[in-house]
Amino acid sequence: MHQPHHLGGVAAAARIRRLIRGAIRRARPYTIGFATTRPTVDSMRAFRYLYRVPLLAWHALIHLPITLLLIAVGNGGALSHAAVRWWSGGLLRVFGMRLRREGTPLPGGTLFVANHVSWIDIMVLHSQHMMGFIAKSEIREWPVAGWVTTHAETIFLQRGNGDSLGQVMAEMSQRLRAGRAVAAFPEGGTRNGRELGAFHARIFTAAVDANAPVQPVALCYGAGCEAQAIVAFAPRESFVANLVRLLGEPARPVRVCFLPPILPGEHEGRRGIAHAARTRVERAMAAA
């Protein structure tokens, strides 16, 4: 599906207003007991939009240019990485997501692999450690998130293009050998948030070729991962619609668990690494 190139403009603003109104209408009111009625879900959602929409606009229109300037001045160094972490963490706070990190990301050339719930996974990981993501080329078209990922060492993959996949794998191996972190979602795409998909072994080829460690990461939205399905894309939901819906959601905790790494030679071949990585992520999510 084609995505708009920016959030500005009358048409884009009108579309966002329609999406907000639709999100409020779809929210169900609730009551507790027989005599006492608490604020309805839709009124609370409207209240959250009231203060979060201006915060998002400020973060996109003021903080984003500052971030891009710092990235350019930093020239891929520590300042650039710190700017990406700062902006990503700020975006998560706008959405009411309160991060708690467990474990420590490995430094240097490491392949990070995580379960994939939604577009916001990239922001969660970028808020903790700088890593170049393998992402579908369509993300470049997304408002706000596309601007940041384009300037954050992302390696874009054209899905269905065999040549593009080969180029991506070669770039991954080269970065890992150079001591730079790379990240991927080995499920190959998002799901409904209720289940963990298979980890495709091919994505681990770069780590095997570069003799680099693999660090699994478990992403858990809400207490006990109870909000995975809420954060995930609904059927036929666009990026903008998902963004608007999540903007009205209640504040919730987000756990990002950097699990024990899989060191070179610890498991035989890419299939063994893929199985071990998925097992560690699955166990961490079950223990949340």
C-alpha positions in Angstrom: 0.0 0.0 0.0 1.3 3.4 -0.9 2.1 5.6 2.1 2.1 9.4 2.3 5.6 11.1 2.1 5.0 13.4 5.0 2.7 14.4 7.8 2.3 18.0 6.7 -0.3 19.5 4.3 -4.0 19.9 4.5 -4.8 16.4 3.0 -2.5 14.6 5.5 -3.9 16.6 8.4 -7.5 15.9 7.4 -6.7 12.2 7.1 -5.2 12.0 10.6 -8.2 13.8 12.0 -10.5 11.3 10.4 -8.4 8.4 11.7 -8.5 9.9 15.2 -12.3 10.3 15.1 -12.6 6.7 13.9 -10.3 5.4 16.6 -12.4 7.2 19.2 -15.7 5.8 17.8 -14.4 2.2 17.8 -13.3 2.4 21.5 -15.8 0.8 23.7 -17.2 2.6 26.8 -17.2 0.6 30.1 -18.8 1.0 33.5 -18.0 -0.5 36.8 -20.8 -1.6 39.2 -24.3 -0.3 39.0 -24.2 3.2 40.4 -20.7 4.4 39.7 -19.7 5.2 36.1 -16.0 5.9 35.4 -14.8 7.9 32.4 -15.5 6.0 29.2 -12.7 4.5 27.2 -13.4 6.9 24.2 -13.2 10.0 26.4 -9.9 8.9 27.8 -8.6 8.2 24.3 -9.7 11.7 23.2 -7.9 13.2 26.2 -4.7 11.4 25.3 -5.0 12.6 21.7 -5.4 16.1 23.1 -2.0 16.3 24.5 -0.1 13.6 22.5 -0.8 15.0 19.0 1.0 18.3 19.9 3.8 16.4 21.5 4.2 14.3 18.3 4.1 17.4 16.1 6.8 19.0 18.3 9.0 15.9 18.2 8.7 15.6 14.4 9.0 19.3 13.5 11.5 20.5 16.1 13.4 17.5 17.5 13.7 15.6 14.2 15.6 18.3 12.4 17.9 18.7 15.4 18.5 14.9 15.3 19.3 14.8 11.6 21.7 17.7 12.1 23.5 15.8 14.9 23.6 12.7 12.7 25.2 14.7 9.9 27.7 16.4 12.2 28.5 13.1 14.0 29.3 11.4 10.7 28.3 8.0 11.9 30.2 8.2 15.2 29.2 8.4 18.8 27.3 11.7 18.4 25.2 10.3 15.6 24.4 7.1 17.5 23.5 9.1 20.6 21.2 11.4 18.6 19.3 8.3 17.2 18.9 6.8 20.7 17.7 10.2 22.0 15.1 10.7 19.3 13.8 7.2 19.4 13.4 7.2 23.2 11.6 10.5 22.9 9.1 9.1 20.4 8.3 6.2 22.6 7.6 8.6 25.5 5.2 10.5 23.3 3.3 7.2 22.8 3.2 6.5 26.5 5.6 3.6 26.3 7.8 3.2 29.4 10.9 1.2 28.6 12.7 -1.2 30.9 15.9 -2.8 29.6 17.1 -6.2 30.8 20.6 -7.4 29.8 23.3 -5.6 27.9 23.7 -5.3 24.1 27.0 -6.6 22.9 29.4 -4.0 21.5 31.0 -4.2 18.1 30.0 -6.4 15.1 26.9 -8.2 16.4 23.8 -9.5 14.7 20.8 -8.6 16.8 17.6 -10.6 16.1 14.2 -9.8 17.7 10.6 -10.9 17.5 8.6 -8.5 15.3 5.4 -7.0 16.5 5.1 -3.6 14.8 7.0 -0.6 13.2 7.7 0.7 16.7 10.1 -2.3 17.4 12.7 -0.4 15.5 12.3 2.6 17.7 12.5 0.4 20.9 15.8 -1.2 19.8 17.3 2.1 18.5 16.5 3.7 21.8 18.9 1.2 23.5 21.7 0.6 21.0 22.7 1.8 17.5 22.2 -0.9 14.9 21.7 -0.9 11.2 18.3 -2.6 10.5 17.4 -4.8 7.6 14.1 -3.3 6.5 11.7 -3.4 3.6 12.3 -0.5 1.2 8.7 0.7 1.6 9.6 2.0 5.1 11.4 4.9 3.4 8.0 6.2 2.4 6.6 6.2 6.0 6.2 9.6 7.7 8.5 10.3 10.7 9.8 6.7 11.1 11.0 6.6 7.5 13.0 9.8 7.9 14.8 8.4 10.9 15.5 4.9 9.6 16.9 6.4 6.4 19.5 8.3 8.3 20.2 5.5 10.9 22.3 3.1 8.9 19.3 1.0 7.7 19.9 -1.5 4.9 16.8 -1.5 2.7 15.6 -4.7 1.0 13.4 -4.8 -2.0 11.1 -7.7 -1.4 10.8 -10.2 -4.2 14.1 -9.1 -5.7 16.7 -11.8 -5.6 19.5 -9.4 -6.5 18.5 -7.1 -3.7 18.7 -9.9 -1.1 22.1 -10.9 -2.2 23.3 -7.3 -1.9 21.8 -7.0 1.5 23.5 -10.2 2.8 26.9 -9.0 1.4 26.4 -5.6 3.1 25.5 -7.3 6.4 28.6 -9.4 6.3 30.8 -6.5 5.5 29.4 -4.4 8.4 29.8 -7.2 10.9 33.4 -7.8 9.8 34.0 -4.0 10.3 32.7 -4.2 13.8 29.4 -2.6 13.2 26.1 -3.8 14.6 23.3 -5.1 12.3 19.7 -6.0 13.3 17.1 -8.1 11.7 13.6 -9.6 12.3 14.1 -13.2 11.3 10.3 -13.9 11.3 10.3 -12.0 8.0 7.4 -9.8 8.9 4.8 -8.8 11.4 2.0 -11.0 12.6 -1.1 -10.5 14.8 1.1 -10.3 17.9 -0.4 -13.5 19.4 2.3 -15.9 18.3 6.0 -16.1 17.6 6.7 -17.1 14.0 9.6 -19.3 12.7 13.0 -17.7 12.5 14.2 -18.0 8.9 17.7 -19.4 8.8 18.9 -17.5 5.8 19.2 -14.2 7.7 21.9 -15.8 9.9 24.1 -16.5 6.9 25.9 -13.1 7.4 26.8 -13.9 11.0 28.2 -17.3 9.9 30.2 -15.8 7.1 31.6 -13.0 9.3 32.1 -15.3 12.3 30.1 -12.8 14.4 28.0 -13.3 17.5 24.2 -13.3 17.4 22.3 -11.7 20.2 18.6 -12.5 20.5 16.3 -9.8 21.8 12.8 -10.3 23.2 10.4 -7.4 22.9 7.4 -7.5 25.3 4.7 -4.9 25.2 2.5 -4.5 28.4 2.7 -6.5 31.6 3.4 -10.2 30.7 3.4 -9.3 27.0 -0.4 -8.8 27.2 -0.4 -5.9 24.7 1.4 -7.6 21.8 -1.8 -8.0 19.8 -2.8 -4.3 20.5 0.5 -3.0 19.3 0.5 -5.2 16.2 -1.0 -4.2 12.9 -4.7 -5.0 12.7 -5.9 -6.7 9.5 -5.5 -4.3 6.5 -4.3 -1.5 8.9 -1.9 1.0 7.3 1.1 2.4 9.0 -0.5 5.8 9.5 -3.7 4.2 10.9 -1.6 2.0 13.3 0.4 5.1 14.4 -2.8 7.1 15.1 -4.4 4.2 17.0 -1.3 3.6 19.2 -1.1 7.3 19.9 -4.4 7.0 21.8 -3.5 3.9 23.8 -2.9 4.0 27.5 0.6 4.3 28.9 2.2 0.8 29.3 5.5 -0.8 30.1 7.8 -2.1 27.4 10.5 -4.6 28.2 13.4 -5.0 25.9 15.5 -8.1 26.9 19.0 -8.5 25.5 19.5 -12.2 26.0 22.7 -14.3 26.3 24.5 -14.1 22.9 25.1 -17.1 20.6 28.9 -17.1 20.0 30.6 -18.2 16.8 30.9 -22.0 16.8 28.4 -22.5 19.6 25.9 -24.0 17.2 26.5 -25.6 13.9 25.3 -23.7 10.9 22.7 -21.1 10.4 19.8 -23.4 11.1 21.2 -24.3 14.5 21.7 -20.6 15.3 18.2 -19.8 14.1 16.6 -22.5 16.3 18.7 -21.4 19.4 17.8 -17.7 18.9 14.1 -18.4 18.6 14.1 -20.7 21.6 15.7 -18.0 23.8 13.3 -15.3 22.6 10.3 -17.6 23.2 11.4 -18.5 26.7 12.0 -14.9 27.6 8.5 -13.9 26.4 6.9 -16.8 28.4 8.8 -15.7 31.5 7.7 -12.1 31.2 
